[in-house]
């Protein structure tokens, strides 16, 4: 698989996202310019200019008319996707770590970091009335490091710095409905299956777990020998892809684990590794399958987004 190499960022990629149709790919990095690309040929369409710090998260709504970004400059921005102009800016007391539209795109949430002067919080907004948040939920204890909507927009699933995973009733009571501690270290990523029945977690404890979205029951565990920064579920095959790697400051010339920056594919059900794709010159920070399942993209610490289209042998492979 010869990948498309997308190089429009000056610093490490933090998150990538496809729109619903999959024709556009959005990327953010530790520089301050969210970027949008054509996923088919890697052509760069443009950037969204306005943030003044590293950007940790990005999402795009259902009809690709709005883009949402969260930044270390203590703000969240809602953008017009077509023109690249800022429609609304929401200032926060700390960095915004995760943000996402609901399935209907009528609601969106973002979460903030805990700092010396402020606690971690979940902010819920209605796109049709942005004057004030619908709800603000303060989070006691460990900060939220990743989040994803549950089925039917009924609750928010959050991953925390201490390895806990919780369900919050953000639309009604604002209460924590459930909390489980299945990981031993920070949750770096949460992604749903295409039908939202399951989620896959990625953790710094060297594992990824497949969980039931409704009750947070662990269904499968995928083990590696390195921190997992991102994990994604194929929309068409029983496959999971994991990406990560040791931080550069932890890699020495004598370690036997130096590198290990390849994307690793596991069978969803049997939990066994079925293949690897090399290429990045640093840890993989974000992974996403294309909505049609025919390709996937990875964003790395090296500042590159790599778009891999699967060969025909991938679809002929039987486990």
Long-range contacts (C-beta under 8 A, 24 or more apart in sequence): 1-277, 1-308, 1-309, 1-310, 1-311, 3-279, 3-306, 3-307, 3-308, 3-309, 4-41, 4-42, 4-306, 4-307, 5-42, 5-304, 5-305, 5-306, 6-37, 6-42, 6-44, 6-304, 6-305, 6-306, 6-307, 7-303, 7-304, 7-305, 8-35, 8-37, 8-44, 8-47, 9-33, 9-35, 9-303, 9-305, 10-303, 11-54, 11-303, 12-282, 12-285, 12-300, 12-301, 12-302, 12-303, 13-285, 13-286, 13-299, 13-300, 13-301, 13-303, 13-304, 13-305, 14-54, 14-55, 14-56, 14-57, 14-285, 14-286, 14-299, 15-56, 15-57, 15-58, 15-285, 15-286, 15-299, 16-58, 16-286, 16-287, 16-288, 16-297, 16-298, 16-299, 16-305, 17-58, 17-59, 17-60, 17-288, 18-288, 18-290, 18-291, 18-297, 19-60, 19-64, 20-60, 20-62, 20-63, 20-64, 20-291, 21-64, 21-291, 22-290, 22-291, 22-292, 24-60, 24-64, 25-297, 25-305, 25-307, 26-58, 26-60, 26-67, 27-58, 27-299, 27-305, 28-55, 28-56, 28-57, 28-58, 28-69, 29-54, 29-55, 29-299, 29-303, 30-54, 30-55, 31-55, 32-71, 32-73, 34-58, 34-67, 34-69, 34-79, 36-67, 36-81, 37-305, 39-290, 39-295, 39-297, 39-307, 42-307, 46-84, 47-84, 48-77, 48-79, 48-84, 48-86, 49-84, 50-77, 50-86, 50-89, 51-75, 51-77, 53-95, 56-95, 56-96, 56-97, 56-98, 57-96, 57-97, 57-98, 57-99, 57-100, 57-110, 58-99, 59-99, 59-100, 59-101, 59-108, 60-101, 61-101, 61-105, 61-108, 61-127, 62-101, 62-103, 62-104, 62-105, 63-105, 66-101, 66-105, 66-127, 68-99, 68-100, 68-101, 68-108, 68-110, 69-99, 70-95, 70-96, 70-97, 70-98, 70-99, 70-110, 71-95, 71-96, 72-96, 76-110, 76-123, 78-108, 78-127, 78-130, 88-130, 90-123, 90-125, 92-121, 92-123, 93-117, 93-118, 94-118, 94-120, 97-143, 97-144, 97-145, 97-146, 98-144, 98-145, 98-146, 98-147, 100-147, 100-148, 100-149, 102-149, 102-153, 103-149, 103-152, 103-153, 103-196, 104-153, 107-134, 107-153, 107-171, 109-147, 109-149, 109-156, 109-170, 111-139, 111-144, 111-147, 111-158, 113-143, 114-139, 114-143, 120-144, 122-147, 122-156, 122-158, 122-168, 122-170, 124-170, 124-171, 134-171, 135-170, 135-171, 135-174, 137-168, 137-170, 137-174, 145-186, 145-187, 145-188, 146-187, 146-188, 146-189, 146-190, 146-202, 147-190, 148-190, 148-191, 148-192, 148-199, 149-192, 149-196, 150-196, 150-213, 150-214, 151-196, 151-197, 151-213, 151-214, 157-190, 157-199, 157-213, 157-216, 158-190, 159-187, 159-188, 159-189, 159-190, 159-201, 159-203, 160-186, 160-187, 161-186, 161-187, 162-186, 163-187, 163-203, 163-205, 165-190, 165-201, 165-211, 165-216, 167-216, 178-215, 178-216, 180-216, 182-209, 182-211, 182-216, 182-218, 183-207, 183-209, 185-227, 188-227, 188-228, 188-229, 188-230, 188-244, 189-228, 189-229, 189-230, 189-231, 189-286, 189-287, 191-230, 191-231, 191-232, 191-233, 191-288, 192-233, 193-233, 193-235, 194-233, 194-235, 194-291, 198-233, 200-231, 200-232, 200-233, 200-240, 201-231, 202-228, 202-229, 202-230, 202-231, 202-242, 202-244, 203-227, 203-228, 204-228, 208-240, 208-242, 208-266, 210-240, 210-268, 220-268, 220-269, 220-271, 221-271, 222-266, 222-271, 223-271, 224-264, 225-257, 225-260, 226-257, 226-260, 227-283, 229-283, 229-284, 229-285, 229-286, 230-284, 230-285, 230-286, 230-287, 231-287, 232-287, 232-288, 232-289, 232-296, 233-268, 233-289, 234-268, 234-289, 234-293, 234-296, 235-289, 235-291, 235-292, 235-293, 236-292, 236-293, 236-294, 237-293, 237-315, 238-267, 238-268, 238-269, 238-319, 239-265, 239-266, 239-267, 239-268, 239-274, 240-265, 240-266, 240-267, 240-268, 241-265, 241-266, 241-287, 241-289, 241-296, 242-266, 242-287, 243-283, 243-284, 243-285, 243-286, 243-287, 243-298, 244-283, 244-284, 245-280, 245-282, 245-283, 245-284, 245-301, 246-283, 247-283, 248-282, 248-283, 248-301, 261-300, 263-287, 263-296, 263-298, 263-308, 267-319, 270-319, 272-319, 274-317, 274-319, 277-308, 279-306, 280-304, 280-306
